[in-house]
């Protein structure tokens, strides 16, 4: 595959090739990307203006490999062996070389040149924890249906932004980082309040993670119900019985104003099921009862274990994709609801609202305008697009959510054809594909109500399309809240890596730096390096500052009852070098 094309200066006056010193001379695209021309699907807007610019690097500080601030150096780990476990500095995770798809050749470190470097955020799940439609009451049958750290998602996410802003570049190659991509479930409950918080976390601003009464918290954590951690009460609830602390002032601190510096890199956005669907599973935007309940003054906080189990079963088995059963469930428990302060900001948002928020100049930050989305997406009603990462690499962001309902995903025929055509049209560029769902969780082929006659396609069909192109290097996704790296090999030497990254809501609360390098020996290496937020590993219960809350966010998530302790994945799913043959 030819990689030689004419070189032109961008409108920013930056040459599209920059020579860097990192373990020798390293040739690297300067990180100035160009929006790809739209196809007939109008998935992306036509533009000749640059849409990506890497962080400026001081000439006095030459880039070089490093480990500080990454999980190669240290990872939060428990300090005590039983009960509620306090966290501290633990040993880092070593890098594992994976040769599943190609044999690594000696001397490659001295030959390689960098193609691109970026950061993946996924499953931030920024939560309006006082929202009336939340399913906290399922905790009566499933302890992990509500988690004690959920009120701290905003300071936790801001701390992750601070970590990225402090990185000196890509850990292995020392290359400048091109951008950050979020791979969905940026919000938790498809609420306008959450969408506003997400945009400000990413692009900068002041955020008050509170809704309803502006003066104080109203929700399950000051309800007096013993099935939830009551941090400001001496009541011995179920979580305190497990060692959770009494923290006077916790709830007041949790709804206090937070300031985000915003990313000092451009950022792009991919949509997830919790962004598209109320509660992440209901195709219920047209239901007037649920829409009114979202902004209304009643909230259900407790049901019997039997009732909770029945509702949870309907969600998991996808027997109620439209939320009709949930609406009837709420009506049947109306007398058990508690009064809360109504709030219009809790209304569900539509896909058009989501796009408009990204296109709003107030949320542009370091760009690009629209964060990948364009007015063409708004006109066509699509949430997928392509963009140029560097001279030799394009990015493709897919919409794998299904508006018909249920939390698993799929692609419609029009989008799958667009994906195939985009890869063909850019056959002289390497490609990285982004989505929320993994290949194994794209099992929901329920028709999209807006396109009832269009077939939906599962993960195996997407793999087949990707494997038919020699230029695909990686499929990067989230959804499963776990680190899993899967090799995909097809006939004719075609292969690519699927990189699924753990969430930032469940412990170990991670994001991932991904670097693409040409080894100049017939192989390409993809380096993955996990990072935590900038919050200290050790917590101080007396510190309820923004930083203190971010540290507490991590520790509470480690101790959350029912939490899956395997989400970090194996060593081969964490910090890696993934080797590929050139297509």
C-alpha positions as CSV (number, residue, x, y, z in Angstrom):
1,X,0.0,0.0,0.0
2,X,1.5,3.3,-1.1
3,X,2.0,5.9,1.7
4,X,3.5,8.6,-0.5
5,X,1.4,11.7,-1.3
6,X,2.0,15.3,-1.9
7,X,2.7,17.4,1.2
8,X,0.9,20.7,1.7
9,X,1.0,23.4,4.4
10,X,-2.2,23.7,6.4
11,X,-4.1,26.9,7.0
12,X,-2.5,27.0,10.4
13,X,0.9,27.4,8.8
14,X,2.0,24.1,10.2
15,X,3.8,21.7,7.8
16,X,2.2,18.3,7.7
17,X,5.5,16.6,8.4
18,X,7.4,17.3,11.6
19,X,10.7,15.7,12.5
20,X,11.0,14.8,16.2
21,X,13.9,13.5,18.2
22,X,12.7,10.5,20.2
23,X,15.1,7.6,20.4
24,X,16.6,8.9,17.2
25,X,15.0,10.8,14.4
26,X,11.3,10.1,14.2
27,X,9.2,11.2,11.3
28,X,5.6,12.1,12.4
29,X,2.6,13.8,11.0
30,X,2.2,17.1,12.9
31,X,-1.3,16.2,13.9
32,X,-3.1,18.5,11.5
33,X,-6.1,16.6,10.1
34,X,-8.6,17.5,7.4
35,X,-12.3,16.6,7.4
36,X,-13.0,14.0,4.8
37,X,-15.3,14.8,2.0
38,X,-18.9,13.6,2.6
39,X,-20.4,10.6,0.9
40,X,-23.9,10.3,-0.2
41,X,-24.9,9.4,3.4
42,X,-23.9,12.9,4.5
43,X,-22.2,11.4,7.5
44,X,-19.5,14.1,7.6
45,X,-19.3,17.7,6.4
46,X,-17.1,18.8,3.6
47,X,-14.3,21.1,4.7
48,X,-10.8,22.0,3.6
49,X,-10.0,23.6,7.0
50,X,-7.8,21.7,9.5
51,X,-9.8,20.0,12.2
52,X,-7.0,18.6,14.4
53,X,-3.9,20.2,15.9
54,X,-1.7,18.5,18.4
55,X,-0.7,20.1,21.6
56,X,2.2,22.5,21.2
57,X,5.5,21.0,22.4
58,X,8.3,23.1,23.8
59,X,11.6,23.0,21.9
60,X,13.4,23.0,25.2
61,X,11.8,19.7,26.2
62,X,12.6,17.1,23.6
63,X,10.1,14.3,23.6
64,X,11.2,10.9,24.9
65,X,9.6,7.7,26.2
66,X,8.4,7.9,29.8
67,X,6.3,6.0,32.4
68,X,5.4,8.7,35.0
69,X,1.7,9.4,35.3
70,X,0.8,6.1,33.7
71,X,0.0,2.6,35.0
72,X,3.4,1.5,34.0
73,X,4.8,3.4,37.0
74,X,2.1,2.8,39.6
75,X,-1.6,1.7,40.0
76,X,-3.9,2.3,42.9
77,X,-4.0,-0.8,45.1
78,X,-5.5,-1.8,48.4
79,X,-3.3,-1.2,51.5
80,X,-5.2,-3.6,53.8
81,X,-6.3,-7.1,53.2
82,X,-9.9,-7.3,54.4
83,X,-13.0,-5.4,55.0
84,X,-13.4,-1.9,53.5
85,X,-10.0,-1.5,51.8
86,X,-8.1,1.8,51.7
87,X,-6.1,2.5,48.6
88,X,-2.5,3.5,48.1
89,X,0.3,3.4,45.6
90,X,0.7,-0.1,44.1
91,X,3.2,-1.6,41.6
92,X,2.8,-0.7,37.9
93,X,1.7,-3.0,35.2
94,X,4.4,-4.2,32.8
95,X,4.1,-4.0,29.0
96,X,3.3,-7.2,27.2
97,X,4.3,-7.8,23.6
98,X,1.6,-9.7,21.7
99,X,2.6,-11.7,18.6
100,X,-0.8,-13.2,17.9
101,X,-1.0,-11.6,14.5
102,X,2.7,-11.1,13.6
103,X,6.1,-11.9,14.8
104,X,8.0,-8.9,16.3
105,X,11.4,-8.3,14.7
106,X,14.5,-7.4,16.7
107,X,15.8,-3.8,16.3
108,X,12.3,-2.4,15.6
109,X,12.6,0.2,18.3
110,X,15.4,1.9,16.5
111,X,13.7,1.9,13.2
112,X,10.1,2.8,13.9
113,X,8.4,6.1,13.0
114,X,5.2,7.3,14.6
115,X,2.0,7.3,12.6
116,X,-0.4,8.7,15.2
117,X,-1.0,8.9,19.0
118,X,-4.2,9.6,20.8
119,X,-6.2,9.0,24.1
120,X,-9.4,7.0,24.5
121,X,-11.9,7.9,27.2
122,X,-14.9,5.5,27.5
123,X,-18.0,5.0,29.7
124,X,-17.6,8.2,31.8
125,X,-21.3,7.8,32.8
126,X,-21.7,11.3,34.1
127,X,-24.7,11.0,36.4
128,X,-27.5,13.2,37.6
129,X,-27.9,11.0,40.7
130,X,-31.1,12.8,41.8
131,X,-33.0,12.0,38.5
132,X,-36.5,10.6,39.2
133,X,-36.2,7.8,36.6
134,X,-33.1,6.2,37.9
135,X,-33.2,2.5,38.8
136,X,-31.4,2.7,42.2
137,X,-34.2,0.6,43.7
138,X,-32.9,-2.5,41.8
139,X,-30.3,-2.7,44.5
140,X,-32.8,-4.7,46.6
141,X,-32.1,-7.6,44.3
142,X,-28.6,-6.6,42.9
143,X,-26.1,-4.8,45.2
144,X,-24.3,-3.4,42.1
145,X,-27.4,-1.8,40.6
146,X,-26.6,1.2,42.7
147,X,-23.0,2.1,43.6
148,X,-21.9,4.3,46.5
149,X,-19.5,6.5,44.4
150,X,-22.0,7.5,41.8
151,X,-22.5,11.1,43.1
152,X,-18.8,11.8,42.3
153,X,-18.7,11.1,38.5
154,X,-18.1,14.8,37.6
155,X,-15.1,15.5,39.8
156,X,-13.7,12.0,38.8
157,X,-14.0,12.9,35.1
158,X,-12.4,16.3,35.6
159,X,-9.5,14.6,37.3
160,X,-9.1,12.4,34.3
161,X,-8.9,15.5,32.1
162,X,-6.2,16.9,34.4
163,X,-4.2,13.7,33.9
164,X,-4.3,13.9,30.1
165,X,-3.4,17.6,30.2
166,X,-0.3,16.7,32.3
167,X,1.0,14.0,29.9
168,X,4.2,14.9,28.1
169,X,3.1,13.1,24.9
170,X,2.8,9.4,24.0
171,X,4.5,7.2,26.6
172,X,6.4,4.9,24.1
173,X,7.3,7.0,21.1
174,X,7.3,10.4,22.9
175,X,5.1,11.7,20.0
176,X,2.7,14.6,20.5
177,X,-0.8,13.4,21.3
178,X,-3.2,14.2,18.5
179,X,-6.6,14.1,20.2
180,X,-8.9,12.4,22.7
181,X,-11.8,10.2,21.6
182,X,-14.7,9.3,23.9
183,X,-16.2,6.0,22.9
184,X,-19.7,6.5,24.3
185,X,-21.8,6.4,27.5
186,X,-20.6,9.9,28.1
187,X,-23.8,10.4,30.1
188,X,-25.8,7.9,32.1
189,X,-29.5,8.6,31.8
190,X,-29.9,10.6,28.6
191,X,-30.7,13.7,30.6
192,X,-30.0,17.3,29.4
193,X,-28.4,18.0,32.8
194,X,-25.8,15.3,32.2
195,X,-25.1,16.3,28.6
196,X,-24.3,19.9,29.7
197,X,-21.9,18.5,32.4
198,X,-20.2,16.3,29.8
199,X,-19.6,19.1,27.4
200,X,-18.1,21.3,30.1
201,X,-15.9,18.5,31.5
202,X,-14.4,18.0,28.1
203,X,-14.1,21.6,26.8
204,X,-13.9,23.5,30.1
205,X,-16.2,25.4,32.4
206,X,-17.9,25.6,35.7
207,X,-20.3,22.7,36.5
208,X,-22.7,22.3,39.4
209,X,-23.5,18.6,39.5
210,X,-26.9,19.2,41.1
211,X,-30.5,19.2,39.9
212,X,-33.8,19.8,41.6
213,X,-33.4,21.9,44.7
214,X,-30.3,24.2,44.2
215,X,-29.7,24.3,48.0
216,X,-29.3,20.7,48.8
217,X,-29.2,17.1,47.6
218,X,-32.5,15.1,47.3
219,X,-32.0,11.4,46.6
220,X,-31.3,7.9,47.9
221,X,-28.2,9.0,49.9
222,X,-30.2,11.1,52.4
223,X,-33.4,9.0,52.2
224,X,-32.7,7.2,55.5
225,X,-33.1,3.9,53.6
226,X,-30.6,1.4,54.9
227,X,-30.1,-0.3,51.5
228,X,-28.1,2.8,50.4
229,X,-24.9,4.3,52.0
230,X,-26.0,7.3,54.1
231,X,-22.7,9.2,54.3
232,X,-23.9,12.1,56.4
233,X,-25.9,10.0,58.9
234,X,-24.8,7.9,61.8
235,X,-27.5,5.4,60.8
236,X,-25.9,1.9,60.4
237,X,-26.9,1.2,56.8
238,X,-25.9,-1.8,54.9
239,X,-22.8,-0.2,53.4
240,X,-21.5,1.1,56.8
241,X,-21.8,-2.5,58.0
242,X,-19.2,-3.3,55.3
243,X,-16.9,-0.6,56.5
244,X,-18.0,2.5,54.5
245,X,-17.2,5.6,56.4
246,X,-19.4,8.3,58.0
247,X,-18.5,11.5,56.1
248,X,-20.2,14.6,57.4
249,X,-20.6,17.1,54.6
250,X,-20.2,14.6,51.8
251,X,-23.4,15.3,50.0
252,X,-23.0,19.1,50.2
253,X,-19.5,18.7,48.7
254,X,-20.8,16.3,46.0
255,X,-23.2,18.9,44.6
256,X,-20.8,21.9,44.9
257,X,-19.5,23.7,41.9
258,X,-16.7,21.9,40.0
259,X,-14.3,23.6,37.6
260,X,-12.9,21.8,34.6
261,X,-9.9,23.2,32.7
262,X,-11.1,21.3,29.6
263,X,-8.8,19.2,27.6
264,X,-5.8,20.9,26.1
265,X,-6.1,18.6,23.1
266,X,-8.8,18.5,20.4
267,X,-11.4,15.9,21.2
268,X,-13.9,13.7,19.3
269,X,-17.1,12.0,20.4
270,X,-18.7,8.7,19.8
271,X,-22.2,7.9,21.0
272,X,-23.2,5.1,23.3
273,X,-26.5,3.5,24.4
274,X,-26.7,5.6,27.6
275,X,-26.3,8.7,25.5
276,X,-29.0,7.7,23.0
277,X,-31.6,5.9,25.2
278,X,-33.2,6.8,28.5
279,X,-31.6,4.6,31.2
280,X,-29.4,3.2,28.4
281,X,-32.0,0.7,27.4
282,X,-35.4,2.2,26.6
283,X,-36.5,3.4,23.1
284,X,-39.1,5.6,24.9
285,X,-38.5,9.2,23.7
286,X,-42.1,9.4,22.5
287,X,-43.6,8.2,25.8
288,X,-45.3,11.3,27.4
289,X,-45.6,9.7,30.8
290,X,-41.9,8.9,31.1
291,X,-40.9,12.3,29.7
292,X,-43.0,14.0,32.3
293,X,-41.8,11.7,35.1
294,X,-38.2,12.7,34.2
295,X,-38.8,16.3,35.0
296,X,-41.4,15.8,37.6
297,X,-41.5,15.9,41.4
298,X,-41.8,12.2,42.3
299,X,-39.0,9.6,42.7
300,X,-39.2,5.9,43.4
301,X,-36.5,4.8,45.8
302,X,-37.5,1.4,47.2
303,X,-39.3,-1.7,46.0
304,X,-39.4,-5.3,47.1
305,X,-36.7,-7.6,46.0
306,X,-39.2,-9.7,44.0
307,X,-40.5,-6.6,42.1
308,X,-36.9,-5.5,41.4
309,X,-35.8,-8.8,40.1
310,X,-38.7,-9.0,37.7
311,X,-38.0,-5.5,36.3
312,X,-34.2,-6.2,36.0
313,X,-35.0,-9.5,34.2
314,X,-37.1,-7.6,31.6
315,X,-34.2,-5.2,31.0
316,X,-31.6,-7.9,30.7
317,X,-33.7,-10.1,28.4
318,X,-34.9,-7.1,26.3
319,X,-38.5,-8.0,26.7
320,X,-39.4,-4.3,27.3
321,X,-37.4,-2.3,24.7
322,X,-39.9,0.5,24.5
323,X,-40.2,1.0,28.3
324,X,-43.9,0.2,28.3
325,X,-43.4,-2.3,31.2
326,X,-41.3,0.3,33.1
327,X,-44.0,2.9,32.7
328,X,-46.6,0.5,34.1
329,X,-44.1,-0.5,36.9
330,X,-43.8,3.2,38.0
331,X,-47.6,3.7,37.9
332,X,-48.1,0.6,40.0
333,X,-45.6,2.0,42.6
334,X,-46.8,5.6,42.5
335,X,-47.9,5.6,46.2
336,X,-44.4,4.6,47.2
337,X,-42.8,7.5,45.5
338,X,-41.2,10.4,47.5
339,X,-41.4,14.1,46.7
340,X,-38.5,15.8,45.1
341,X,-38.1,19.2,43.4
342,X,-39.1,19.2,39.7
343,X,-36.5,20.2,37.2
344,X,-36.8,20.8,33.4
345,X,-33.1,20.2,32.9
346,X,-33.6,16.5,33.6
347,X,-35.6,16.1,30.3
348,X,-34.4,13.4,28.0
349,X,-32.4,14.7,25.0
350,X,-32.8,13.5,21.4
351,X,-30.0,12.7,18.9
352,X,-30.5,16.1,17.4
353,X,-30.0,17.7,20.8
354,X,-26.8,15.7,21.2
355,X,-25.5,16.9,17.9
356,X,-26.4,20.5,18.6
357,X,-24.6,20.4,22.0
358,X,-21.4,19.3,20.2
359,X,-21.9,21.9,17.5
360,X,-22.4,24.7,20.0
361,X,-19.4,27.1,19.8
362,X,-19.7,27.5,23.6
363,X,-18.4,23.9,23.9
364,X,-15.7,24.0,21.2
365,X,-12.7,24.1,23.6
366,X,-9.7,23.1,21.6
367,X,-11.9,21.9,18.8
368,X,-12.6,20.7,16.3
369,X,-15.9,22.4,15.7
370,X,-18.6,19.8,16.3
371,X,-16.0,17.3,17.8
372,X,-16.4,15.2,14.7
373,X,-20.1,15.9,14.0
374,X,-21.3,18.4,11.4
375,X,-24.4,20.2,10.2
376,X,-24.6,17.4,7.7
377,X,-25.1,14.9,10.5
378,X,-27.9,17.1,11.9
379,X,-29.6,17.3,8.5
380,X,-29.3,13.6,7.8
381,X,-30.1,12.4,11.4
382,X,-26.9,10.4,11.6
383,X,-24.3,10.1,14.3
384,X,-21.3,8.6,12.5
385,X,-18.5,10.3,10.6
386,X,-14.9,10.0,9.4
387,X,-11.9,12.3,10.1
388,X,-8.2,12.5,9.2
389,X,-6.0,11.7,12.2
390,X,-2.7,12.3,10.4
391,X,-1.3,12.2,6.9
392,X,-1.3,8.4,7.0
393,X,-4.3,7.5,9.2
394,X,-8.0,8.2,9.2
395,X,-10.5,7.7,12.1
396,X,-14.0,6.4,11.6
397,X,-16.6,6.9,14.4
398,X,-19.6,4.6,14.3
399,X,-23.0,4.8,15.9
400,X,-23.7,1.2,17.2
401,X,-26.7,2.1,19.3
402,X,-30.2,0.8,18.3
403,X,-33.0,3.4,18.7
404,X,-35.4,0.4,18.9
405,X,-34.3,-0.2,22.5
406,X,-32.0,-2.5,24.6
407,X,-28.5,-1.8,25.7
408,X,-26.7,-4.1,23.1
409,X,-25.9,-2.7,19.7
410,X,-25.9,-3.2,15.9
411,X,-25.4,-1.2,12.6
412,X,-28.0,-0.4,10.0
413,X,-27.4,-1.3,6.4
414,X,-26.8,2.3,5.3
415,X,-24.1,2.8,7.9
416,X,-22.4,-0.6,7.2
417,X,-22.3,0.3,3.5
418,X,-20.9,3.7,4.3
419,X,-18.2,2.1,6.5
420,X,-17.2,-0.2,3.6
421,X,-17.2,2.7,1.1
422,X,-15.2,5.0,3.4
423,X,-12.5,2.3,3.9
424,X,-12.4,1.8,0.1
425,X,-12.2,5.5,-0.7
426,X,-9.3,5.8,1.8
427,X,-7.4,2.6,0.9
428,X,-4.1,4.5,0.9
429,X,-4.5,5.5,4.5
430,X,-4.5,3.2,7.6
431,X,-7.8,3.2,9.5
432,X,-8.8,3.2,13.2
433,X,-12.5,2.5,13.8
434,X,-14.2,3.7,17.0
435,X,-17.5,2.6,18.4
436,X,-19.2,2.1,21.8
437,X,-20.1,-1.5,21.5
438,X,-17.7,-4.4,21.1
439,X,-18.0,-7.0,18.4
440,X,-19.5,-9.5,20.9
441,X,-22.1,-7.1,22.3
442,X,-23.5,-6.2,18.9
443,X,-26.2,-8.8,19.1
444,X,-29.3,-6.5,19.1
445,X,-30.8,-6.4,15.6
446,X,-34.1,-4.9,16.6
447,X,-35.4,-2.5,13.8
448,X,-34.8,1.2,14.2
449,X,-38.2,2.9,14.4
450,X,-37.0,5.7,12.1
451,X,-36.0,3.1,9.5
452,X,-38.3,0.1,10.0
453,X,-37.5,-1.6,6.7
454,X,-33.7,-1.4,7.2
455,X,-31.9,-4.5,8.2
456,X,-29.6,-4.3,11.3
457,X,-26.2,-6.1,11.3
458,X,-24.4,-7.8,14.2
459,X,-20.8,-7.7,15.3
460,X,-19.7,-10.7,13.2
461,X,-20.9,-8.8,10.1
462,X,-18.9,-5.7,11.1
463,X,-15.8,-7.8,11.6
464,X,-16.3,-9.3,8.1
465,X,-16.4,-5.8,6.6
466,X,-13.3,-4.6,8.5
467,X,-11.4,-7.8,7.7
468,X,-12.0,-7.3,4.0
469,X,-9.8,-4.2,4.0
470,X,-6.0,-4.3,4.3
471,X,-5.8,-0.8,5.8
472,X,-7.7,-1.4,9.1
473,X,-5.4,-1.5,12.1
474,X,-7.7,-1.4,15.1
475,X,-11.3,-1.3,16.3
476,X,-11.4,0.7,19.5
477,X,-14.4,0.5,21.8
478,X,-15.8,0.2,25.3
479,X,-19.3,-0.7,26.7
480,X,-18.2,-3.8,28.7
481,X,-16.3,-1.8,31.3
482,X,-13.4,-4.2,31.0
483,X,-10.0,-4.3,29.4
484,X,-10.0,-6.9,26.6
485,X,-7.8,-7.0,23.5
486,X,-8.8,-9.4,20.8
487,X,-6.9,-10.3,17.6
488,X,-9.0,-10.7,14.4
489,X,-7.4,-12.6,11.6
490,X,-8.8,-13.2,8.1
491,X,-7.6,-14.8,4.9
492,X,-5.0,-13.2,2.7
493,X,-3.0,-11.9,5.6
494,X,-5.6,-9.3,6.6
495,X,-5.8,-8.7,10.4
496,X,-6.6,-6.1,13.0
497,X,-6.8,-5.7,16.7
498,X,-10.0,-5.0,18.7
499,X,-9.1,-2.9,21.7
500,X,-11.8,-2.7,24.4
501,X,-11.1,-0.4,27.3
502,X,-12.4,-0.4,30.9
503,X,-14.8,2.3,32.0
504,X,-14.0,5.4,34.1
505,X,-17.0,4.7,36.4
506,X,-16.2,1.3,37.7
507,X,-12.8,0.4,39.3
508,X,-10.1,0.5,38.2
509,X,-11.4,3.7,36.5
510,X,-9.1,3.9,33.4
511,X,-8.5,5.5,30.1
512,X,-6.0,4.4,27.4
513,X,-3.3,6.0,25.3
514,X,-2.9,4.4,21.9
515,X,0.2,4.8,19.6
516,X,0.6,3.6,16.1
517,X,4.1,3.1,14.8
518,X,5.6,1.8,11.5
519,X,8.5,-0.5,12.4
520,X,10.0,-0.2,8.9
521,X,10.3,-4.0,8.7
522,X,6.9,-5.1,7.3
523,X,5.2,-4.7,10.6
524,X,3.2,-2.1,12.6
525,X,3.1,-1.9,16.3
526,X,0.1,-0.5,18.3
527,X,1.1,0.5,21.8
528,X,-1.6,0.7,24.5
529,X,-0.9,2.3,27.8
530,X,-3.5,2.7,30.5
531,X,-3.8,5.8,32.7
532,X,-5.7,6.7,35.8
533,X,-7.1,10.1,36.9
534,X,-4.7,12.6,38.4
535,X,-6.2,12.2,41.9
536,X,-3.9,10.7,44.5
537,X,-4.2,7.0,45.3
538,X,-4.5,7.7,49.0
539,X,-7.7,9.3,50.3
540,X,-8.1,11.7,53.2
541,X,-11.6,11.7,54.7
542,X,-11.1,15.3,55.9
543,X,-10.4,16.4,52.3
544,X,-13.7,17.1,50.5
545,X,-12.1,19.4,47.9
546,X,-12.5,18.7,44.2
547,X,-9.3,16.7,44.2
548,X,-10.2,14.9,47.4
549,X,-13.6,13.9,46.0
550,X,-11.9,12.5,42.9
551,X,-9.6,10.3,45.1
552,X,-12.6,9.2,47.1
553,X,-14.4,8.4,43.9
554,X,-11.8,5.8,43.1
555,X,-11.7,4.2,46.5
556,X,-15.4,4.0,46.9
557,X,-15.6,2.3,43.4
558,X,-13.1,-0.3,44.5
559,X,-15.2,-1.1,47.5
560,X,-18.6,-1.0,45.8
561,X,-20.7,-4.1,46.9
562,X,-21.0,-6.6,44.1
563,X,-18.3,-4.9,42.0
564,X,-16.5,-7.1,39.4
565,X,-12.9,-7.4,40.5
566,X,-11.7,-8.6,37.0
567,X,-12.4,-5.5,35.0
568,X,-8.7,-4.6,34.7
569,X,-8.3,-7.7,32.5
570,X,-5.2,-9.8,32.2
571,X,-1.7,-8.4,31.7
572,X,-2.1,-9.0,28.0
573,X,-5.2,-6.7,27.9
574,X,-3.5,-3.7,29.7
575,X,-0.2,-2.2,28.7
576,X,0.8,-3.8,25.4
577,X,2.6,-3.8,22.1
578,X,0.3,-5.3,19.5
579,X,2.2,-6.3,16.4
580,X,0.6,-6.5,12.9
581,X,1.8,-7.3,9.4
582,X,1.5,-4.5,7.0
583,X,-1.5,-5.0,4.7
